[in-house]
Amino acid sequence: MSVSELTRGGSPSRYIVVEGPIGVGKTALAVRLAESLSAELVLERQEENPFLERFYREGRTAALQAQMFFLFARARQLEELRQTDLFANVRVADYLFAKDRLFAELNLDPDEFRLYEQIAEKLAVEAPAPDLVIYLQASVDALLERIARRGGAADHLVERRYLERLADAYARFFHRYDEGPLLIVNATQIDPVHNDADYELLFQQIERTTGGRHFFNPVSAALA
């Protein structure tokens, strides 16, 4: 598969974002897409956030520190991208900047959220609009299974109730999303990262997604 095969209205999609809740596989899929498209990979480095494990352990007492670290890191990364020619190369990212506010609303108390909004407003981040957003969703049971399987340093601290709230927040966010083409993928029964047939089916759907809102609800090719 080449860059020319992935088109939007006859022209290449230059900026593709893969999104979804913790454990759904967005980073791994972004990596695989970038390899297929010979694209530049834009990743948020969650492991670099020194407050994240504390947040998973303590909840709200560490939420503001973790959130502000992510806000500044994401803003800095997007500013670096903005200073280059975004459309000189195809780029695949594993996060949408707007999700920063989604997490802030979910995790911060009202006073902290007001502070967050004031700081975010002063940063005035000009996030580029993706040519395509791929939103991966999966059942909470599937998310928990995948989180346990990947075995990250703080992954075992992610609680079911938090995942339920997060998955619901993502669903509400993308129900309202209208900033560009959106492909909503039910990833509960497929593994496009490790299963080549699943990946090929998904990539074909990505090729066909040229605008508007689309849904992809397959059964794993391994089960078909």
N, C-alpha and C positions, 0 to 999 in steps of 0.2 A: 504493500500500500504506500502511496506517495502523497505528498502535499496536494498535488493537483487533483487527487481523487476526492478530497474533502472540500466541498464547495458550498457556498451560500449564495443562491441566486446567480450562479455562474462564476462567482469569484471566490477565492480561497477564504475560509474562515481563519483570520489571523490571530485571534485571541479567544481561546477556549478555556472555560472554567469548569472544573468538576467539583461539585459540592455535595454535602450530606452530613448526617450526624456521626458522632464518634463511632468508629468500628465498621462503617459501611464499606470502606475500601476506596475512598476518593483519592488518597495520595497514590496508592498502588496503581489505580487505573490511570491517573494523570501521568505517572511515569511510563506506563505502557503506551499510552497514546502519543506521548512525546517521542518515544523511540520509533513508533510507526511513521510519524510525520516528520522525523528529523527536526523536531521543534525544540526551542529553548524551554526549559522547565523552570517554573516559578513555584517554589514551595515555601509554606510557612513552617518554620522549624520549631515545633512545639517543645521539643526536648531542650531548647535553649531558654525556655521560660523558667526561672529559678523558683517561681511561686506556684507552679502548676500542681506539683505533688502535694504541697501544703493545702491548696484549695480542695483537692480531692479528699484529703484527710479531715480538714477542719470546716469545709464549707464556707459560709459567708465571712468568717473572720479573715480569710485570705483572698476573698473574691476580688476586692478592689485592686490589690497589688497585681494579681494575675491578669486582670482585665486591662489595666493601664500598660503593663508590659506589652501585651499583645497589640494594643492600640498604637503605641509608639513604634513597635517593630514593623507592623503592617504599613503604617503611614510612611516610614522611612523607606521600606522596600518599594512601595508604589511610586514614591517621589523619584527614586533612582530610575525606575522604569520610565517614568514620564519624561525624564531628562534625556533619555535615549529615544531613538525612533521606534516607537512601539510596533509599527507595522513593517519594519525592515525584515523581521523574521516572524515565523509562526511561533506563538507562545502558548503553552498549556500550563494552567495554574491549578492548584488544589484548594483555592479559597477565593471567595467573593468578598470584597472589602465590607459590603453591607452586613455580612454576618457578624461583624464585630459588635454592632449595636444589638443584634439578636441575642448574643451571649450576655451583653451588658444588661439588657432588660430582664433576662432570665435569672441572673446571678446576683445582681446588686440590690441593696435596699434603696428606698426612694431618695434618701439624701445622697447616697453614693452615686446613684444614677444621674441626679441633677448635676453633680460635679463632673461626672463622665461627659455629659452632654456639653457642658461649658468648655471643657478641654477639647473635645472633638470638634466643636464649632470653631475654636481658635486655630486648630490645626488646618482646617479647610482643605482636607485631602481631595484632590481631583482624581478620583479613581476612574480608570478607563472602563468604558462599557464593553463587555464581552460580545463577540460575534455569536457565541453560543454558550449557554449554561447547561450542563448535564447534572441534573439533580438525582442522586442515588438515594432511594429510600428502601428500608427493610424493616421487618418486624423486630421488636425489642429482643425477642429470643435469639434471632439471628445475629443481632448486634452484640449481645452478650457472648455468644459462642465465638464470634470472630475476635472480639477483644481478648478473651481468654486464650485463644489460639496464638495470637501474635505476641503475647507475653511481654509487653513493654514494662518499663520500670514502675510506672504508676498506674498501669492499666487495671490491675486487680483492685484498685480503690474506687473504680467507677461503679456507682450503685444503680440498680435497676430503676428506682424511682427517678433518679436524675436523668437517665436515658429516656424514660417515658416522657418527661417534661421537655427534654431537648428535641425528641422526635416530633412532638406536637408543635413546638415552636417553629421548627423547620417547615412542617406541613402548612402552617398558617402563613409563614413568610412567602413560600412559593405559590400558595393559592392566590396571593395578591401580586406576585411578581409580573411586571409588564415592561421591563427595560429592554427586552430583546428576545430572540428565539430561545425557547426553553424545551429541553427534552427531559421528561420525568420517567425515571427507570425504576421499576420494581425489581430490586436486586436480592430479594429474599431467597429465591431459588436458583439464582445463577451465580457463577464465579468467573467474571470476565477477566480476572487477573491471572488465574492459574489454568483455566479451561479455554483452550484455543477456539473451540467451536462456539462457546458462549461469547467470546471476545469478537469473533467474526460476525456473529448475528448483531451484536451491539454496534459494531463499527458500521455495518451496512445501514442500520437505522440512523446513526449519526450522519452518514452521507445524505440520507433522504430528508434530514431536518433542515429546511431552508428558511424557515420563518415561523412565527406563531408558537403555539403550545402543542406539544406532542407527547404521547404516552407510549411507553414500551413495557409490556407486561408479559415476558416470555416464561416458558418452562425451560429449565436447563437442557441444553442439547445433549448432555450426558444421560438425561432421563427420558428423552424423547424416543 
